[in-house]
């Protein structure tokens, strides 16, 4: 598949949103700087998180997304063994981390990857915490939607499968599936709400398992945004942001203003905002560390 500008903007939108949110992670909303002061370099005197990471550095969100894209391009399919190997290479050796430095790892992800190294089964490693419903699989799944050329059923299947490596609960699988269907419709030119509604309608029509349908209905509730790490909250926050913002910059800044899991909220919403709005600020793109490596990876998408 030839990657057009909207696909590239989706990937850059994820990476820039992640990097922009890194310094503000773990801060409650009331301690996040004002809208106009949110930049890759926080205001002077701000108690930034991950002080060892230079401004413009993506975190685990971006690195895992690139591991997924790298695997898809290398194998030509979703190969869980290959993807799992790249995930453990990220965890152990910094594959696709800027400067090969891993400075942010979710608890469930770390435990799942340790299980994967021990048992070597990427189909069960994400159940190391059976009830875990963090956003660690949702944050990385966008490259699958950007790359996938199969039908909606295949996209839904693969979105759920990639979640199994670290976050196997059905809620995580369906959040990834819903998000990928939504992204596909945005790539096809639907507006934000029409694309969301069409993805929901497809899932309601084609899913019959009660647990999977129940997860979809929970994801579909329109509730106030939350910047925490719960996968349902992250998915709902993306909808809230995309329907109220009018540019990429506004989307990711307001994602960060929700506080707490700022890098991941901005990555999840930012990937979709890149598709919808484009216009990622040059001051952020130009300062994104590791950009040349991503450009080399994107060059493979047209081969």
N, C-alpha and C positions, 0 to 999 in steps of 0.2 A: 504494500500500500504506500503510495506517495503521500508523505505528510505535508499537508497544506499549512498555511500560517496559523489557522485556528488550533490545529493539533499542537504545533510547536508552542503557541501561546499558552495552551493548557499546561504543558509540562513546565515551561518557565514560570507560569503563574503559581504552580505548586511550590517550586523551589524558592522563588523569591518570597512568597508568603511565609514559608518555613523560616528562611533566614531572617526576615524582618521580625518575626515573632520570638526568636531565640532569646534576646536579652531581657524580654519582659515575662518569660515563663515563671510560673509559680507565684506571681504577684496578684493579689485580689484586684478587682476592677478599680476600686477607689485609689489604688497606688500606681496604676498605669498612667503615664504622662498624658497630657491633653492631646487631642487629635492632631493638632498642627505640629506637635513635638515628636510624634512617633516616626522614627527613622531607623536605618540600619545602625547608626551610632546614636545611642540614647542621649538625652540631655545631660549636661555636666552635673555630677553629683547623684545621678540615679543609681540605685543599687542593682546593677545589672546581674542577671543570672548567667551562668556559664562564662565567667570572666576570662577563661582561658581560650575561648573561641573568638577569633577576630571578627569584627563586624563584616557581614556579608557571607557568613558561613551557614550552610544548611545543616540540619541535625539528622536524627534517625529517620524522620519522615522522608526527607529527600533522598537519603542514601538507600533506604529500602525500596523506594519507588524506582530508583535507578537500577538496583539489583533486579527488580522485576522486569523492567524494560530490557535490560541487558540479556536476561535469560530468554525472554520472548524472541528477541532478535537472533540469539545464538541458536536456539533449538527450533524456531519456527512454529512453536506451539507452547501451551502451558504445560511444562514438564515439572512436576512438583519436586522430583529428586534434584533436578538441576537448580531450580529456584531455591530449594532448601539449602543446597550446598553454597549458593551465593550468599544467602542470609547468614549462614554460619561463618563464611569468609568475611562478611562485614563485621560481625560480632567479634571475631577473633583477631582479624588482621586489618580492619578498616576499609574493606572493599567499598568503593564509591563514597566513602567519607572524605571530606576535604582534608588533605594532608594525612589521610589514613588514620585520623584521630577520632575515636568514638567517645563522645562526651555525654551522651544522653541515651539511656536505654530504659524502656518501660519494664516493670517488674515481671509482668506476664510474658513479655517477649523474651527476656533473659532466661526465665525458667523454661520456656518452650524450646529455646534453642539449645539449652543444656540437655534437655530430654532428647531432642533430635540427634545431637551428637552421640548420645549414649545408645539410643534404640534404633536410630536411622530410619524412622518412619514419619515422613512429613505429613501423612494423613491423620496422624493421631497426636503429634507433638503439641498442637494447639489446644488440646483438651487437658493439659497438665493442670489447669485450673478450670474444671468443667463449666462453672458458672460465670467465668470471666467475661465481661462485656465492655472491655476498654476499646478505645478507638484505634488501636495499633495496626489493624488490618485495613480499616477504611482509609487511613491517612496515606497509604502507599498504592492504592488500587487503580488510580486514574490511568496510568500508562496502559493498563489492560484495555480500557475502553478506547483509548487513542489508537491502539494497535490492532484491535480485534476486527477481523473482516467477516466473521461468521454471522449466523442469525442470532436473534435475541435470546433464544433458548440456550445456545452455546455460550453466549456472553454471560448469562445468568449463572450457568453451570460453572464456568471458569472463575467468575468473580467469587463464588462461594468456595471453590476449591483452594484458591490462593490464600483465603483466610485461614484454612485448616492448619497451616504451618505454625501459626502463633496464636490464633484466636478462633477456636473451633466452634464456639457456641452458635446456635442457629441465628441468634440476633445479629451477630457479627457477619455471618454469611449473607443474610438478607439485606443488611445495610450496604454491604459492598455491591450486591446485585442491583438494588434500587438505585444506588449512586451511579453505577456504570450505565444502566439503561437511561437515566436522566442525562448523563454526559453525552451519550450517543445521540439523543434527540436534540440537545443543544448544538452538537456538531452538524446535525442535519438542518439547522436553521429554526427550530422551534424557539419561541420565547421561553423565559424561565418557568413561568407557571404552567404553560401549555405542555412543555416538555416533562415537567414533574408529574402533571396529571396523566399524561399518556403513559409514562413509565408505571405509575400506580395502577392504571387500568389494565396494562398488560399483565402485571403480577397478579392482580385479582382474577383475571381470566384464566391464566395458565397454571397457577399454583393451586394444588389441592390439599397438600399436607397441612393439617390444622396448626402445627407449631410454626411452620413457615409463614402461613397467612396471618397468624396472630402477631408475628414479628413485624410483618409489613404494616399492619394496622397501627401498631404502636409507633412505628417510624413516621406514619402519615399524619399523626396528630400535630396540629399547629399550636405550639405552645411558646411562651417567652424563651428567648435564647439563653443559653448557659455555656460558659466557657470551660466547663469541666471535661474530664476525660472519658465520660460515659459515652458509648458509641451512639446511642439514641440522641443524646443532647448535641453531639457534634453534627450529626446528620440534620437535625432540626435547625441548628444554628445556621447551617449553610443555606437552607431554604429561606430563613428569616433575612439573612444578609443579602442574598441575591435578589430578593423581591423588594428591597428597600433602598438599595444602593444603585448608583448610576455610573460607576466607573470601577476599574480594577483597584485603583488606589483607595477609594472610599471603602470598598469591600474588605480589603485586608486590614486597613487601619481600624475599622469598626469591629472586625473580628478580634483584634488584639485588645481593644477596649473592653471586651467581655472578660478579660483577665484569665488567670490560672493557666490552662493549657494553650497558651497563646500561639505557639508555633504550629501546633497541630490544627487548631481551629482555622488559622490563617492559611495553612497549606490546603486543607480540605475545601474551604470556600474559595481560596485563591485559584486553585486549578480550574474550577468551573468559571470563575470570573474572568480568567484569561481567555477561555473559549468565548464567553458572551461579549465581553467588552474589548478585549485586546488592550492596547495602550498601556502596557506595563512601563512605568517610568524609566527612562534611560539612566537616571542617577542610581537606580537600584540594579538594573541589569548590568550596567557597567562595573558596579562594585561587587557583583556576585562572584565569590571565590570558587574556583573549580569550573568556571564556565567553559573553558576550552575543552575539557574532558567531555562535557555534555554535548558540545557542538560536534565533537568527533563521533559520539554515539548516535546523535541525530542524523549524521551523514549516512549512517548504515541503513536508515529507514527507507532510503530511496534506491537501494541496491536491489 
